[in-house]
Amino acid sequence: METTTGAGVPAAATAAADGRERAIAERIESMAAPGRLPAGTVALCVAAVAAWKDEPVWLRVALRLAPHHGVSPAALRQAAAVLVLARGTCAERRFLAVLAQLFPDAAASAVAEPDAVAGGDAWAYFERHFGTVPDRIRLLGELLPDELGAYAARHAAALHSDALDPKVAELVLCALNAADYQEDFLRIHVVGAHRAGATDAEIAQAAFAATPFAGIAAWPAVAAAILAARAEQVPA
């Protein structure tokens, strides 16, 4: 007769599930092993991509690991704000659902509400963030001027909060875009990560958080974005 747990689940199935979670935790830990990024940051990048790609076991394991390696509850909650900015409400909902199971207080905590940003202030905000106003932002202001201020406010609230280091927020965005092979977006966020203080090695390590979900095919887009950013740098 097959042994079952108290919940009526076959013990072998429970052991297999536990074994899979241990293997995933070891995989995440190994991605942080080179030491360029804190293990908590790597786990947060993995969690964001897992939420986007609808990988609940990876998401659960990564969200357990992140606070074990020093990520605060407020930073976990703020990561959901970064996720909804980049990938919308479906990814955010999956992230928050697992966060609520593991850390109810963190999931219920408030995030900073976007402050209104007028059109002119939006230009100034994006220039501060990117070092220039990108063409795509200029086009948004031309075609949908009422949306420009709203977008700037959401962007600022997600990426420039007290709860989550802006560098970590940009690294999460690098991981998300690597998962989708989005070289153009990666160029944007490699620049953003640089301006927030990240090194190329840190960007590469964060982007490698996408490889369990997107395979090594995620790397060429990351490499191209880093090399493009290097080529665009003007020597002092």
N, C-alpha and C positions, 0 to 999 in steps of 0.2 A: 504494500500500500504506500502511495506517495505521501511524503511528509508535507504538511502545510503549515503556514504561519498562522498566527491568531486571526489574521484578516482573511483567512481562507485562500491565500495565494500560495501556490506551490513553492516550497523552500528553494528548489533549484532555480526557479524564476527570480526569486528575491536575490539569491546569491549572484545570479548573472547580472541583474540590474545593479547591484552594489559593485560588482566587479567592473562593469562598464563605467560607472561614475568614478571609481578609483583610477581607471585608465585615463579618463578624460582629465581628471585633476592632475595626474602626472604629466600629461601632454601639455597642459597649460603651464605648469611649473617649469617644464623643460624649455618652453618658449621664452621664459623670463631668465633662464639660467645664464645667458651671456652677461647679464648684469647691467645693461645699458639703461634699462627702465626698471622701476620697482615692479615687483610681481603683481601688486595690486592694480597698477595701471594696465598691465598686460591683461589681467583678468577682466578689467572693466571693458577693454577693447573687445575681448572675446564675447563678453556678455552682450554688448551692443550688436555685434554682427549676428550672434545667435538669435537674438530677438528679431532682427530683420529677416533672417533666413528661416525663421520658425523651427529652431532646433531646441526644444524645451529642456532636454537633458543637459546639453552644453550650457544653456542659459542658467539653469539651476546650479550646476557645479561652479560656474564662473562667478555667480552672485554670492555663493557661499565663500569662495576663496578671497574675493576682493576685500571684504572687511577683515578677514584673517590676516591680510597683508597691509592693513593700515588705511584702507579707504573708508572714509567716514559715512555714516548714514545719510548726511546731507548731500555728500558727493554722489552717492548712489542715486538718490532722488533727482539730483540735477542732471545726471547722465540721461535720464528719461527725457528731459527738456531738450537736450542736444539731439537725441534720437528722433523726437517728433519734428524738430526743425528740418532734419536731413531726410527722414524717410516716412514721416507722416504718422497718423494715429494708430494704424494697425500694429506697427512695430512697437510704438510706445505702450499700447495696451498689453501686448504680450510681456514686455519687460516689467511693467508695473504689476501684472497679475502674479508673476513668480516672486517679485520683490515683496508683495503683500503676504505671500505664503511664508516666506523666510523671515522677513523683518517688517512686521505690520506697522510699527511706528515710523520707520523710514518711508514706507510707501504712502503713509497718510500725511507726512509733513508737507508744508507748503514750499513752493518754489517762488522765486521772485517774479512778480507780474511785470510784463513789458511796460516800460514808460513810453508815453507818446513821444514820437520823434517827428518833428516837422520836416518838410522836404529839404530845406537848406541844411538843417542839422544832420539829416540822413547822409548827405554828401560828405559832410565833415566826419561823420562816424566811419563811413566806409573808407575814407582816405586814411584815417588813423589806423583802422584795422588792417588794411591791405597795403598801405603805403601809396596807394593811388585809387582812383575810382575805376573799377574794371568796366570794360565795354558793356558787359551784360547788365551791370547796374545802371549805367547810363541809358541803355535801351529801356529798361524797366521804368526809369523816371520819365522817359519820353512817351512811352506808350500807355503806361498805367501809373501816372503820377500819384494817385491816391494810395496805391499799394506800396509805394516806395518807403514812406515813413513807417507803415505797419511792419514791413519786412525788416527794416533797420531795427525797430524796437524788439521784435522777436529774436533777431540775430544777437543783439546785445544782451538780452535777458538770458539767452541760452549759453552764450560763449564767454560772457564777462560777468559771472556771478562770484559772490564771495565763497560759495559752497564748493566749487570745482575750479581748480587751476585752469586758466585759459589754455595753457600748453596741453594739458591732458584732454581738454575738450577738442582741440584741434587734432590731436593724435587719434582720438576716437573717430573723428570724421575721416581721417586718412584710412583707418581700418575699414570703415563702411564703404568707402569708395574703391578701395582695393578689392573688396569682396564682389563688386560689380564691374571690375575692370574699367573703371571710369578714369582714364588718363587725364582728361580735361579737368575734371573736378579735383583729381589728385594734385595737379599743378597748382590749383587755387589753394588747397589746404596744406601743401608742402610749404608754400610761401607763408600762409598763416601760422603754421607751426614754427617756422624759422623765426618769424617776428615775435612769437610768444616765447622763444628761447630754446626750442628743440634743435638737436643736432640731426644730421642725416642718419646717423646710426640709430638714434631713438625713433625717428620716423620709420626707418626700415623695420625695426623690431615691432613697432605698433602695427604696421601694415601686415606683418607676418601673422598677426592674429586672425587674418582673413583666410589663411591657407587651409585650415581644417574644413572650411565650407566651400571655398572657391578653387582649391588646389594651387599648385605652384604657378598656374597661369595668372594668378594675381600679381606675381612679382614683376613681370615686364612692364606693366603700367606704372608701378611704383618706381621702378628704376628709371623709366623714361621721364617721369615727373621730377625726380631728384636731379637727373642730369640736365633737364631743361632749366631748372631753377639755378643750377650752377652756371650754365651758359649765359644766363641773363644777368648775373651779378657783374657789376661794374667795379673793377679794381679801384681802390682808394688812391 
